[in-house]
Structures are given as structure tokens and as C-alpha cells.
Amino acid sequence: MNKSPDATRRSDRSRRAILDAALALVGEVGYNKLTIEAIAARAGVGKQTIYRWWPSKAAVLLDASLALAGDAETDGGWTGFPDTGDLAADLKTVMRATVDEFADEKYAAPARALTAAGATDPELGARFTERLLEPQLALYEARLRTARDAGLLAADADLRLVVEMLVGPLTYRWLLRTGPLTHAFADALVDGVLAGLSGVGKVTESR
């Protein structure tokens, strides 16, 4: 028998309350002190309700982060790179937006927690990469592919390598807090990577 509309709405409300509670709590107490019991209490549901849908707090937090990313798109974010014809400007737009997101604890706290948890939990790390990280990196690759097709990058350019050259230093500075994370730093990364590509003529397939 199908669920009644009211039951479905209640279920959806409960799921969203759980996801919102996980996001709020990880920002308040950190991942290590986050518990299923605390999430359940904040969401106003029973602990078994959470375990019916998720096997662990990490799984709850991953789905909460995915929901948060979806909310950002709905609230005026974009699902693809801008393509103004100016590769450097387009990359800087996205990198600056990433800096702003990293500075917002609403996004940064769950992302930092999942990154740390994924380092010691290979299964979680793989899910985090597949469901949250890879779709974002694919947007970079798609924009770089357009630039490559336009002759702005070498035909055999390793696009994933270029993406990692851009995103890697930004993420490193954010995770380890090795220096200020600013728009100027993001711009310098873009300028440095593109200047390097121009300087060597091409980025060949990595081995």
C-alpha cells in the first residue's frame, strides 16, 4: 500500500529536520562530539527514526551537505561554470565563490568534518568524493574542456591535473589554515596556473 500524502509529508519534514539538526550541531560542537542522540533530540524525532534511514552520523552529515548544496543552487547559485569567453575571469568567479563558501561556517563546518572523517573511513571518503566532490570538479573540467576546444589549452591537456592545480592549494590553505583565504589568493592561483600553462606551451597527459 502506498503511503498517504500526509504520511509522506511528515516523513519529508522529519528527514529535513534531521538534516538541519546535523548541520547545526556539527557547527556548534564539532564532528567528534556529534552524536545520533543529539541529532535526534534537536530534530524532535526518535533515535530509531534516524537509524531507519542512515547507518551513522557520517551518513547523516553527508546527506545534509548534499541538501545544503542543493539549497544553495535553488537560492540563486548556478549548476555550471559561467562562460563569458574569458577563461581567467570565469575561473576567478568560481574560485572566489568557493572562498566565500569556505568562510561561511554553515558550509565549512560539515565539509571540514566530512573531509576529516573520510580520511579514516575509506567507505565514507569514497561516498563523499563520488557524491559531493566529483560533481563539483566535473564543472571545472567542463569549462576547461570548452577552453581546450577553443584552442586556449593544448589539445592533449590533462584537464584533471589543471583542476587539481587550481583547487588543491585553495583546499590545502583552508584545511590547514596555512594563510589567509581571500579573493586575492584565489585570483593569484588562477593567474599562476594559467601563466604556467602558457609558459610551457601545454600540459601533457600525466603518467
Backbone as CSV, one residue per row, in Angstrom:
resi,resn,N_x,N_y,N_z,CA_x,CA_y,CA_z,C_x,C_y,C_z
1,MET,0.853,-1.197,0.000,0.000,0.000,0.000,0.888,1.246,0.000
2,ASN,0.556,2.230,-0.829,1.334,3.454,-0.881,1.098,4.287,0.373
3,LYS,2.113,5.055,0.727,1.954,5.954,1.857,0.944,7.042,1.511
4,SER,0.196,7.476,2.509,-0.728,8.575,2.297,0.068,9.859,2.116
5,PRO,-0.510,10.867,1.438,0.200,12.142,1.284,0.636,12.743,2.604
6,ASP,-0.227,12.655,3.644,0.131,13.229,4.938,1.331,12.516,5.533
7,ALA,1.363,11.195,5.435,2.486,10.430,5.972,3.767,10.773,5.232
8,THR,3.666,10.949,3.925,4.842,11.303,3.136,5.368,12.667,3.531
9,ARG,4.442,13.625,3.732,4.871,14.962,4.148,5.524,14.924,5.518
10,ARG,4.943,14.135,6.434,5.543,14.027,7.764,6.938,13.419,7.662
11,SER,7.081,12.413,6.818,8.374,11.779,6.637,9.390,12.768,6.077
12,ASP,8.958,13.548,5.074,9.858,14.538,4.483,10.258,15.599,5.503
13,ARG,9.272,16.021,6.323,9.578,17.025,7.353,10.564,16.474,8.368
14,SER,10.386,15.211,8.744,11.293,14.591,9.715,12.700,14.477,9.151
15,ARG,12.807,14.049,7.895,14.123,13.933,7.266,14.813,15.284,7.218
16,ARG,14.083,16.304,6.841,14.695,17.624,6.745,15.084,18.149,8.120
17,ALA,14.260,17.883,9.121,14.589,18.312,10.482,15.870,17.639,10.959
18,ILE,16.045,16.372,10.598,17.255,15.637,10.983,18.478,16.227,10.286
19,LEU,18.362,16.491,8.997,19.490,17.057,8.251,19.857,18.439,8.782
20,ASP,18.850,19.264,9.049,19.115,20.601,9.588,19.764,20.516,10.975
21,ALA,19.303,19.563,11.776,19.877,19.401,13.109,21.335,18.977,13.026
22,ALA,21.652,18.075,12.104,23.039,17.629,11.948,23.938,18.785,11.547
23,LEU,23.476,19.619,10.609,24.276,20.763,10.171,24.484,21.762,11.306
24,ALA,23.429,22.030,12.062,23.553,22.988,13.160,24.499,22.473,14.237
25,LEU,24.357,21.211,14.583,25.150,20.657,15.680,26.623,20.516,15.331
26,VAL,26.926,20.138,14.103,28.338,19.981,13.763,29.050,21.333,13.808
27,GLY,28.314,22.403,13.516,28.895,23.729,13.651,29.073,24.154,15.091
28,GLU,28.223,23.642,15.966,28.270,24.035,17.374,29.271,23.215,18.187
29,VAL,29.284,21.896,17.967,30.090,21.027,18.835,31.214,20.311,18.109
30,GLY,31.230,20.355,16.782,32.251,19.639,16.029,31.853,18.196,15.773
31,TYR,32.581,17.571,14.863,32.212,16.216,14.439,32.415,15.189,15.548
32,ASN,33.509,15.300,16.284,33.817,14.285,17.304,32.738,14.196,18.377
33,LYS,32.138,15.331,18.722,31.117,15.346,19.768,29.701,15.206,19.212
34,LEU,29.589,15.146,17.908,28.279,14.963,17.292,27.808,13.528,17.513
35,THR,26.572,13.357,17.952,26.030,12.020,18.191,24.643,11.899,17.560
36,ILE,24.267,10.662,17.284,22.924,10.404,16.778,21.879,10.846,17.792
37,GLU,22.179,10.624,19.072,21.241,11.018,20.131,21.001,12.522,20.117
38,ALA,22.069,13.277,19.953,21.931,14.731,19.943,21.163,15.203,18.710
39,ILE,21.438,14.570,17.568,20.712,14.932,16.345,19.221,14.648,16.516
40,ALA,18.917,13.480,17.079,17.519,13.106,17.276,16.813,14.089,18.202
41,ALA,17.480,14.456,19.297,16.877,15.389,20.249,16.635,16.750,19.610
42,ARG,17.625,17.240,18.838,17.470,18.547,18.189,16.353,18.515,17.144
43,ALA,16.243,17.389,16.448,15.241,17.276,15.380,13.858,16.937,15.909
44,GLY,13.778,16.494,17.170,12.492,16.124,17.741,11.965,14.799,17.223
45,VAL,12.895,13.867,16.963,12.497,12.532,16.493,13.172,11.487,17.381
46,GLY,12.747,10.253,17.235,13.381,9.171,17.955,14.681,8.744,17.281
47,LYS,15.578,8.216,18.066,16.863,7.767,17.524,16.676,6.702,16.446
48,GLN,15.703,5.822,16.636,15.476,4.755,15.667,14.979,5.301,14.334
49,THR,14.346,6.468,14.354,13.935,7.088,13.092,15.151,7.408,12.244
50,ILE,16.199,7.908,12.880,17.432,8.209,12.150,18.064,6.929,11.626
51,TYR,18.148,5.918,12.474,18.790,4.673,12.046,17.995,3.944,10.966
52,ARG,16.724,4.272,10.839,15.932,3.670,9.764,16.393,4.189,8.403
53,TRP,16.933,5.393,8.376,17.343,5.999,7.111,18.857,6.072,6.918
54,TRP,19.608,6.138,8.005,21.064,6.296,7.898,21.770,5.366,8.875
55,PRO,22.918,4.808,8.477,23.625,3.884,9.361,24.532,4.560,10.382
56,SER,24.833,5.853,10.189,25.805,6.513,11.060,25.633,8.026,10.988
57,LYS,26.285,8.703,11.905,26.227,10.171,11.893,26.916,10.726,10.656
58,ALA,27.953,10.031,10.179,28.644,10.487,8.969,27.720,10.446,7.769
59,ALA,26.906,9.407,7.675,25.965,9.291,6.566,24.915,10.399,6.633
60,VAL,24.460,10.724,7.845,23.506,11.829,8.007,24.143,13.126,7.535
61,LEU,25.376,13.355,7.959,26.052,14.609,7.640,26.318,14.730,6.142
62,LEU,26.623,13.617,5.486,26.844,13.656,4.051,25.568,14.058,3.322
63,ASP,24.454,13.442,3.679,23.188,13.812,3.048,22.798,15.249,3.391
64,ALA,23.128,15.682,4.593,22.841,17.062,4.980,23.648,18.030,4.119
65,SER,24.887,17.696,3.835,25.726,18.550,2.998,25.216,18.584,1.568
66,LEU,24.744,17.449,1.075,24.169,17.406,-0.264,22.912,18.271,-0.338
67,ALA,22.080,18.199,0.705,20.876,19.026,0.747,21.239,20.503,0.804
68,LEU,22.288,20.822,1.552,22.730,22.212,1.666,23.213,22.725,0.315
69,ALA,23.943,21.890,-0.409,24.411,22.280,-1.739,23.230,22.502,-2.676
70,GLY,22.225,21.646,-2.565,21.027,21.822,-3.380,20.287,23.100,-3.042
71,ASP,20.237,23.441,-1.759,19.591,24.679,-1.335,20.317,25.894,-1.907
72,ALA,21.660,25.821,-1.930,22.442,26.941,-2.442,22.136,27.181,-3.910
73,GLU,21.978,26.103,-4.672,21.642,26.242,-6.089,20.244,26.843,-6.247
74,THR,19.309,26.374,-5.442,17.927,26.865,-5.523,17.844,28.337,-5.158
75,ASP,18.710,28.751,-4.233,18.662,30.127,-3.743,19.478,31.091,-4.588
76,GLY,19.770,30.697,-5.825,20.444,31.645,-6.722,21.819,31.202,-7.140
77,GLY,22.249,30.014,-6.701,23.523,29.507,-7.166,23.398,29.016,-8.593
78,TRP,24.512,28.534,-9.169,24.446,28.036,-10.527,24.964,26.618,-10.558
79,THR,24.545,25.866,-11.562,24.912,24.459,-11.667,26.009,24.241,-12.687
80,GLY,26.471,25.306,-13.315,27.556,25.182,-14.270,28.443,26.410,-14.191
81,PHE,29.597,26.334,-14.835,30.507,27.474,-14.844,29.961,28.588,-15.727
82,PRO,30.257,29.839,-15.365,29.994,30.907,-16.325,30.923,30.723,-17.524
83,ASP,30.465,31.099,-18.662,31.303,31.009,-19.869,31.166,32.317,-20.622
84,THR,31.999,33.280,-20.232,31.966,34.608,-20.844,32.916,34.713,-22.025
85,GLY,33.682,33.638,-22.254,34.722,33.693,-23.267,36.072,34.062,-22.681
86,ASP,36.084,34.476,-21.418,37.320,34.831,-20.712,37.559,33.762,-19.651
87,LEU,38.451,32.823,-19.949,38.667,31.692,-19.044,39.132,32.150,-17.672
88,ALA,40.090,33.076,-17.634,40.609,33.535,-16.343,39.509,34.173,-15.503
89,ALA,38.700,35.003,-16.128,37.623,35.670,-15.383,36.616,34.649,-14.861
90,ASP,36.289,33.658,-15.678,35.314,32.646,-15.257,35.855,31.824,-14.092
91,LEU,37.119,31.425,-14.175,37.717,30.665,-13.085,37.777,31.482,-11.806
92,LYS,38.110,32.746,-11.920,38.182,33.606,-10.734,36.803,33.768,-10.092
93,THR,35.764,33.867,-10.908,34.411,33.975,-10.366,34.090,32.777,-9.489
94,VAL,34.413,31.587,-9.983,34.094,30.368,-9.245,35.006,30.191,-8.037
95,MET,36.276,30.482,-8.203,37.207,30.336,-7.085,36.878,31.322,-5.962
96,ARG,36.486,32.527,-6.328,36.076,33.499,-5.304,34.829,33.025,-4.567
97,ALA,33.887,32.436,-5.305,32.681,31.902,-4.666,33.040,30.775,-3.701
98,THR,34.042,29.973,-4.060,34.495,28.905,-3.176,35.119,29.472,-1.910
99,VAL,35.909,30.523,-2.048,36.479,31.195,-0.882,35.368,31.681,0.047
100,ASP,34.334,32.285,-0.520,33.221,32.779,0.290,32.511,31.625,1.002
101,GLU,32.374,30.502,0.316,31.714,29.350,0.916,32.552,28.785,2.058
102,PHE,33.865,28.697,1.851,34.755,28.208,2.904,34.735,29.123,4.125
103,ALA,34.451,30.398,3.915,34.420,31.349,5.029,33.105,31.301,5.795
104,ASP,32.108,30.640,5.235,30.788,30.541,5.852,30.711,29.216,6.613
105,GLU,30.629,29.282,7.931,30.651,28.061,8.737,29.477,27.140,8.430
106,LYS,28.410,27.690,7.898,27.276,26.850,7.521,27.706,25.784,6.523
107,TYR,28.620,26.160,5.616,29.144,25.218,4.633,30.450,24.582,5.108
108,ALA,31.281,25.388,5.751,32.628,24.929,6.080,32.642,23.847,7.154
109,ALA,31.803,23.978,8.181,31.840,23.018,9.290,31.534,21.593,8.831
110,PRO,30.443,21.352,8.092,30.203,19.979,7.643,31.233,19.495,6.637
111,ALA,31.708,20.383,5.771,32.713,19.965,4.790,34.014,19.577,5.474
112,ARG,34.427,20.352,6.464,35.653,20.031,7.201,35.489,18.715,7.958
113,ALA,34.315,18.515,8.560,34.063,17.281,9.306,34.087,16.068,8.398
114,LEU,33.446,16.171,7.239,33.421,15.042,6.311,34.798,14.757,5.737
115,THR,35.569,15.797,5.489,36.927,15.602,4.983,37.774,14.847,5.999
116,ALA,37.670,15.256,7.266,38.440,14.589,8.313,37.972,13.159,8.525
117,ALA,36.647,12.961,8.558,36.121,11.617,8.777,36.455,10.699,7.608
118,GLY,36.408,11.239,6.406,36.710,10.436,5.231,38.147,9.978,5.169
119,ALA,39.038,10.711,5.847,40.449,10.331,5.853,40.683,9.030,6.625
120,THR,39.817,8.722,7.571,39.977,7.498,8.368,38.905,6.457,8.072
121,ASP,37.937,6.820,7.246,36.866,5.900,6.870,36.830,5.829,5.347
122,PRO,37.519,4.847,4.740,37.608,4.789,3.271,36.256,4.752,2.576
123,GLU,35.290,4.046,3.152,33.977,3.949,2.522,33.287,5.305,2.510
124,LEU,33.349,6.007,3.641,32.763,7.343,3.702,33.501,8.279,2.753
125,GLY,34.835,8.179,2.745,35.623,9.027,1.864,35.248,8.835,0.406
126,ALA,35.013,7.582,0.023,34.633,7.293,-1.363,33.266,7.879,-1.682
127,ARG,32.318,7.775,-0.744,30.983,8.329,-0.973,31.039,9.859,-1.032
128,PHE,31.834,10.448,-0.151,31.988,11.898,-0.132,32.554,12.393,-1.462
129,THR,33.560,11.685,-1.961,34.176,12.058,-3.232,33.197,11.901,-4.379
130,GLU,32.504,10.764,-4.419,31.609,10.467,-5.531,30.395,11.396,-5.571
131,ARG,29.806,11.657,-4.412,28.525,12.356,-4.398,28.652,13.875,-4.262
132,LEU,29.722,14.351,-3.638,29.823,15.783,-3.381,30.994,16.421,-4.120
133,LEU,32.166,15.793,-4.065,33.357,16.408,-4.632,33.418,16.276,-6.151
134,GLU,33.216,15.058,-6.665,33.362,14.829,-8.100,32.421,15.691,-8.940
135,PRO,31.151,15.835,-8.563,30.281,16.708,-9.379,30.795,18.141,-9.463
136,GLN,31.418,18.630,-8.393,31.955,19.981,-8.417,33.190,20.071,-9.310
137,LEU,34.069,19.068,-9.208,35.259,19.063,-10.054,34.894,18.907,-11.525
138,ALA,33.807,18.181,-11.782,33.369,17.990,-13.166,32.981,19.316,-13.816
139,LEU,32.477,20.260,-13.010,32.129,21.574,-13.546,33.377,22.315,-14.012
140,TYR,34.456,22.209,-13.235,35.731,22.793,-13.665,36.185,22.156,-14.976
141,GLU,36.138,20.836,-15.022,36.608,20.136,-16.216,35.800,20.532,-17.445
142,ALA,34.491,20.676,-17.281,33.653,21.035,-18.418,34.039,22.406,-18.969
143,ARG,34.293,23.365,-18.072,34.686,24.708,-18.539,36.065,24.667,-19.191
144,LEU,36.995,23.917,-18.627,38.325,23.806,-19.216,38.273,23.086,-20.564
145,ARG,37.360,22.126,-20.693,37.216,21.420,-21.972,36.767,22.386,-23.063
146,THR,35.845,23.295,-22.707,35.416,24.309,-23.666,36.593,25.178,-24.090
147,ALA,37.425,25.554,-23.114,38.601,26.359,-23.427,39.582,25.581,-24.300
148,ARG,39.741,24.299,-24.010,40.642,23.472,-24.820,40.112,23.361,-26.252
149,ASP,38.805,23.170,-26.389,38.210,23.073,-27.724,38.373,24.374,-28.505
150,ALA,38.465,25.492,-27.770,38.645,26.794,-28.418,40.112,27.098,-28.697
151,GLY,40.998,26.146,-28.356,42.413,26.327,-28.616,43.164,27.096,-27.553
152,LEU,42.510,27.348,-26.404,43.174,28.087,-25.333,44.075,27.198,-24.478
153,LEU,43.867,25.902,-24.562,44.732,24.933,-23.901,45.175,23.919,-24.944
154,ALA,46.296,23.276,-24.683,46.798,22.277,-25.617,45.788,21.154,-25.802
155,ALA,45.763,20.557,-26.989,44.781,19.528,-27.306,44.911,18.313,-26.393
156,ASP,46.140,18.058,-25.915,46.338,16.901,-25.037,46.463,17.311,-23.570
157,ALA,45.921,18.472,-23.238,45.991,18.939,-21.852,45.276,17.964,-20.917
158,ASP,45.882,17.685,-19.798,45.284,16.840,-18.760,44.387,17.731,-17.904
159,LEU,43.104,17.716,-18.199,42.189,18.647,-17.552,42.074,18.405,-16.054
160,ARG,42.087,17.149,-15.622,42.006,16.871,-14.190,43.225,17.430,-13.462
161,LEU,44.377,17.341,-14.084,45.574,17.900,-13.466,45.438,19.407,-13.311
162,VAL,44.911,20.073,-14.327,44.723,21.522,-14.240,43.741,21.870,-13.122
163,VAL,42.653,21.106,-13.026,41.682,21.336,-11.949,42.353,21.203,-10.590
164,GLU,43.146,20.167,-10.411,43.787,19.952,-9.115,44.819,21.026,-8.814
165,MET,45.462,21.550,-9.848,46.397,22.662,-9.650,45.673,23.905,-9.154
166,LEU,44.421,24.060,-9.545,43.634,25.211,-9.111,43.033,24.989,-7.727
167,VAL,42.360,23.872,-7.560,41.581,23.625,-6.342,42.460,23.153,-5.182
168,GLY,43.514,22.407,-5.491,44.352,21.830,-4.442,44.903,22.851,-3.459
169,PRO,45.589,23.900,-3.924,46.148,24.884,-2.989,45.076,25.607,-2.170
170,LEU,43.930,25.846,-2.790,42.834,26.513,-2.079,42.343,25.641,-0.925
171,THR,42.148,24.361,-1.220,41.663,23.436,-0.198,42.713,23.224,0.884
172,TYR,43.970,23.134,0.482,45.073,22.963,1.443,45.116,24.118,2.437
173,ARG,45.034,25.336,1.915,45.089,26.501,2.811,43.883,26.544,3.733
174,TRP,42.725,26.137,3.211,41.510,26.125,4.030,41.583,25.065,5.121
175,LEU,42.002,23.857,4.773,42.031,22.772,5.742,43.075,22.995,6.828
176,LEU,44.273,23.415,6.431,45.383,23.524,7.377,45.579,24.930,7.914
177,ARG,44.794,25.875,7.392,44.869,27.265,7.847,46.302,27.786,7.788
178,THR,46.941,27.579,6.647,48.332,27.992,6.487,48.472,29.463,6.107
179,GLY,47.356,30.108,5.819,47.402,31.517,5.454,45.992,32.021,5.206
180,PRO,45.854,33.309,4.968,44.514,33.867,4.742,43.915,33.349,3.444
181,LEU,42.636,33.051,3.497,41.914,32.575,2.320,41.092,33.743,1.792
182,THR,41.579,34.348,0.724,40.993,35.595,0.228,40.723,35.509,-1.267
183,HIS,39.966,36.480,-1.747,39.752,36.578,-3.195,41.080,36.808,-3.910
184,ALA,41.963,37.590,-3.292,43.263,37.863,-3.911,44.063,36.576,-4.080
185,PHE,43.992,35.701,-3.096,44.697,34.420,-3.196,44.103,33.579,-4.316
186,ALA,42.774,33.553,-4.414,42.115,32.796,-5.488,42.521,33.343,-6.854
187,ASP,42.528,34.663,-6.986,42.928,35.275,-8.256,44.372,34.928,-8.601
188,ALA,45.249,34.957,-7.591,46.660,34.651,-7.827,46.835,33.196,-8.268
189,LEU,46.033,32.296,-7.725,46.088,30.899,-8.148,45.731,30.764,-9.624
190,VAL,44.641,31.397,-10.010,44.215,31.323,-11.406,45.289,31.901,-12.326
191,ASP,45.785,33.079,-11.975,46.805,33.715,-12.807,48.065,32.855,-12.892
192,GLY,48.462,32.283,-11.757,49.681,31.473,-11.741,49.549,30.207,-12.557
193,VAL,48.417,29.518,-12.413,48.219,28.272,-13.150,48.140,28.547,-14.643
194,LEU,47.376,29.548,-15.051,47.241,29.831,-16.474,48.551,30.348,-17.063
195,ALA,49.301,31.130,-16.285,50.607,31.589,-16.767,51.552,30.415,-16.939
196,GLY,51.480,29.459,-16.010,52.321,28.279,-16.127,51.992,27.460,-17.358
197,LEU,50.721,27.334,-17.654,50.302,26.574,-18.841,50.796,27.273,-20.104
198,SER,50.691,28.594,-20.098,51.152,29.352,-21.251,52.662,29.265,-21.401
199,GLY,53.359,29.246,-20.249,54.804,29.226,-20.269,55.391,27.940,-20.839
200,VAL,54.747,26.816,-20.537,55.293,25.554,-21.043,54.638,25.144,-22.356
201,GLY,53.633,25.889,-22.782,53.019,25.608,-24.060,51.888,24.617,-23.967
202,LYS,51.999,23.633,-23.074,50.932,22.653,-22.944,51.095,21.887,-21.649
203,VAL,50.020,21.283,-21.202,50.065,20.345,-20.085,49.741,18.981,-20.666
204,THR,50.713,18.098,-20.692,50.508,16.803,-21.322,49.898,15.821,-20.330
205,GLU,49.443,14.707,-20.849,48.804,13.678,-20.016,49.739,13.238,-18.911
206,SER,49.238,13.221,-17.661,50.074,12.805,-16.533,50.316,11.301,-16.589
207,ARG,51.436,10.913,-16.071,51.808,9.486,-16.054,51.874,8.986,-14.614
